[in-house]
Amino acid sequence: MTRVAAVDCGTNSIRLLVADADPATGELIELDRRMKIVRLGQGVDRTGRLAPEALERTFAACREYAEVVRELGAERVRFVATSASRDAENRAEFVRGVVEILGAEPEVITGDQEAEFSFAGATKELTGHDHMAGPYLVVDIGGGSTEFVEGGEDGEGGDGVRAARSVDIGCVRLTERHLVVDGRITDPPTEDQIAAIRADVERALDLAERTVPLSRACRPADGHALVGLAGSVTTVAGIALGLKEYDSSAIHHSRITLGQVREITGKLLGVGHAERAEIPVMHPGRVDVIGAGALILLSIMERTGAEEVVVSEHDILDGIAWSIA
């Protein structure tokens, strides 16, 4: 066993996983997994820079994580930074702060690398399950970008990643781009605003489909499965399951139908902040961006023809941990 610590710093959240990994057996024993909403990507789509207050929120979370890493005695730490820090002009300031706090230099990975980590984390434990043997289309809906990865057992000896693409649609990016007027979020959004988000998503799906076969990647009759990752997907799943509080074990590997996603998306886009905040599984940091995130998921399911999405709580963090081990 190797004790490793993986940090995933995205546009909306920063997450930590400390685990014991055994590459020989494929076993990953989770010791600590936590998440903070820091909104690192606040305003990046508009200004091209990381805001000072966003950096401070992120560094505060890093200080907490550094203490956990020390207490648990992780031998190796890998810090992966995704969409927001790829786009920012002042990312050097972000890198310096993380190195000072955690002693690990953030790796500003490409969208394709992000996709591969997400795929490994989401599907490693699915492999060998007869009812979910693959192939898979893994979709990771983040704050600033969405990753599409197609791969898995194909009956012809191929079991790895075959196609991957990252596109610049995410729940934070689209909320800031289309729902913020004069510094305030329109709540609930207008039909025109929703249509503008949908148009952005459809253009991004056209771009993704040049690389990843979306239209033929989710055929349940052939064993294909759509696997959804990250907070927008898990929140929609928690709502569909009627949970009274967020329960990771209940959400992990749940199956949510297209009809459920369509109904929930409509409800989220049709109510205001107060109503969304009262939803039991809703994290406070997702209240303002969940509508856009749910609409991305719905658009993907409609484009691919997927009848359901298999929801995974294991994602890029687990893939990062395996890459260390």
SVG drawing of the C-alpha trace seen along z (x, -y; Angstrom):
<svg xmlns="http://www.w3.org/2000/svg" viewBox="-41 -47 48 57">
<polyline fill="none" stroke="black" stroke-width="0.4" points="0.0,0.0 1.1,-3.6 -0.6,-6.4 -1.3,-9.2 -3.1,-12.5 -4.9,-13.9 -6.2,-17.4 -8.5,-18.5 -8.8,-22.3 -11.5,-23.2 -13.5,-26.3 -16.1,-25.9 -14.7,-23.6 -11.5,-22.2 -11.4,-18.6 -9.1,-16.3 -8.8,-12.5 -6.3,-10.8 -6.2,-7.0 -4.1,-3.8 -3.6,-2.5 -2.4,1.0 -1.8,1.1 -1.2,4.8 -4.8,5.5 -6.6,2.5 -7.7,1.6 -8.1,-2.0 -9.0,-2.4 -10.4,-5.9 -9.2,-7.6 -10.5,-11.1 -12.5,-12.8 -13.7,-16.4 -14.8,-19.3 -15.0,-23.1 -16.8,-25.5 -14.3,-28.2 -15.4,-29.5 -11.8,-30.0 -13.2,-30.7 -15.2,-33.8 -15.1,-36.2 -12.4,-34.5 -14.6,-34.2 -15.1,-38.0 -11.7,-39.3 -9.2,-36.6 -7.8,-36.8 -8.3,-35.0 -9.9,-37.4 -8.1,-38.2 -11.0,-37.0 -11.2,-33.8 -7.5,-33.1 -7.9,-33.7 -10.8,-31.3 -8.8,-28.7 -5.7,-29.2 -7.8,-28.9 -9.0,-25.5 -5.5,-24.5 -4.3,-25.3 -7.0,-23.0 -6.1,-20.3 -2.4,-20.6 -3.2,-19.8 -5.2,-16.7 -2.3,-15.5 0.2,-15.9 -2.0,-14.2 -2.7,-11.2 0.9,-10.9 0.5,-10.8 3.7,-9.9 3.0,-11.7 0.8,-14.6 -0.4,-15.5 -2.3,-18.7 -4.1,-19.0 -5.6,-22.4 -8.2,-22.5 -10.2,-24.9 -10.1,-28.2 -6.3,-28.2 -5.8,-27.2 -7.6,-30.3 -6.1,-32.9 -3.4,-35.4 -2.2,-35.5 -2.0,-31.8 1.6,-32.2 0.3,-33.9 -2.0,-30.8 0.9,-28.4 3.2,-30.3 0.5,-30.2 -0.2,-26.5 3.4,-25.6 3.9,-27.6 1.0,-26.0 1.0,-22.4 4.6,-21.9 3.2,-20.6 3.3,-22.5 -0.1,-22.6 -0.1,-20.8 -2.3,-22.8 -3.3,-19.8 -4.9,-19.9 -8.5,-19.1 -7.5,-15.7 -5.5,-14.8 -8.4,-15.9 -10.7,-13.6 -8.4,-10.6 -8.2,-11.0 -11.9,-11.3 -12.4,-8.2 -10.0,-6.1 -11.6,-7.2 -15.1,-6.7 -14.8,-3.3 -12.1,-1.4 -14.5,0.3 -17.2,0.8 -14.9,3.0 -15.8,6.6 -19.4,5.9 -21.5,7.8 -24.3,5.2 -21.9,2.3 -19.1,3.8 -18.9,1.0 -18.2,-0.6 -18.7,-3.9 -19.2,-7.5 -18.0,-9.4 -19.2,-13.0 -17.6,-15.3 -19.6,-18.5 -17.4,-21.0 -17.7,-24.7 -15.8,-25.9 -15.6,-23.0 -17.1,-19.6 -15.1,-16.6 -16.3,-13.7 -14.4,-10.4 -15.4,-7.3 -13.8,-4.0 -13.9,-0.7 -14.3,2.9 -15.5,2.9 -15.4,6.6 -12.4,6.2 -9.7,6.2 -9.8,2.5 -10.5,1.4 -8.9,-2.0 -9.7,-5.6 -10.5,-5.8 -11.7,-9.3 -11.7,-12.4 -12.6,-16.1 -12.9,-19.0 -15.2,-21.9 -15.7,-25.2 -19.2,-24.8 -19.6,-24.5 -22.2,-25.5 -20.3,-28.5 -19.1,-29.7 -22.6,-29.6 -24.3,-31.1 -21.9,-34.1 -22.1,-34.4 -25.9,-34.4 -27.6,-34.9 -25.7,-37.8 -27.2,-41.2 -25.7,-44.3 -23.8,-42.2 -26.8,-40.2 -28.1,-36.8 -31.5,-36.8 -33.7,-34.6 -35.5,-32.7 -33.9,-33.0 -36.0,-34.2 -36.9,-32.0 -34.4,-33.9 -31.6,-33.4 -32.3,-29.6 -32.4,-29.5 -29.0,-31.3 -27.5,-28.7 -28.9,-25.9 -27.5,-27.3 -24.0,-27.5 -24.3,-23.9 -25.4,-22.7 -22.5,-24.5 -20.1,-22.8 -21.7,-19.4 -21.2,-19.9 -17.5,-20.6 -17.2,-17.6 -18.8,-15.3 -16.0,-16.0 -13.8,-13.8 -16.1,-11.7 -19.0,-9.7 -21.8,-11.2 -24.6,-10.1 -23.7,-6.4 -21.9,-6.2 -25.0,-5.4 -26.7,-2.3 -28.1,-0.4 -29.0,2.6 -25.3,3.0 -24.1,2.5 -23.1,-1.1 -23.5,-3.3 -23.5,-7.0 -21.6,-7.7 -22.0,-11.2 -19.6,-12.9 -19.3,-15.9 -21.6,-18.1 -24.2,-19.1 -24.9,-15.4 -24.7,-14.1 -27.0,-17.0 -29.6,-16.1 -29.3,-12.5 -29.9,-13.3 -33.0,-15.3 -34.3,-12.4 -33.8,-9.9 -35.7,-12.2 -32.9,-12.2 -33.5,-14.1 -29.8,-14.9 -26.8,-14.4 -25.8,-10.7 -22.8,-9.8 -23.4,-6.0 -27.0,-6.3 -26.0,-8.4 -23.0,-6.4 -24.0,-4.1 -27.6,-5.2 -29.4,-5.3 -31.4,-8.4 -33.7,-8.5 -33.9,-11.0 -37.5,-11.8 -36.3,-12.5 -33.5,-14.8 -35.9,-16.7 -38.4,-17.2 -35.8,-18.3 -34.1,-20.7 -37.4,-22.4 -38.1,-22.8 -34.6,-24.2 -34.9,-26.7 -38.4,-27.7 -37.8,-28.8 -35.7,-31.4 -32.7,-31.2 -34.8,-30.7 -36.6,-27.6 -33.4,-26.0 -31.6,-26.6 -34.3,-24.7 -33.7,-21.5 -32.2,-19.1 -29.3,-17.8 -28.3,-21.2 -24.8,-22.5 -25.0,-26.3 -22.3,-26.9 -24.3,-25.2 -27.6,-27.1 -26.9,-29.7 -25.3,-27.5 -27.2,-24.2 -29.8,-25.3 -27.1,-25.7 -25.4,-22.4 -28.7,-20.4 -29.4,-21.9 -26.0,-20.8 -26.7,-17.2 -30.2,-17.2 -28.7,-18.5 -26.1,-15.7 -28.7,-13.0 -30.9,-14.3 -28.0,-14.5 -26.7,-11.0 -30.1,-9.4 -29.2,-8.0 -32.2,-6.7 -30.4,-7.0 -27.2,-8.2 -25.2,-6.1 -24.0,-8.5 -20.5,-8.1 -19.1,-9.7 -15.7,-8.5 -14.1,-10.7 -11.0,-12.7 -9.8,-12.6 -9.7,-8.8 -7.9,-8.9 -5.3,-11.3 -4.8,-9.0 -4.2,-6.0 -1.8,-8.0 0.3,-8.6 0.3,-5.0"/>
</svg>
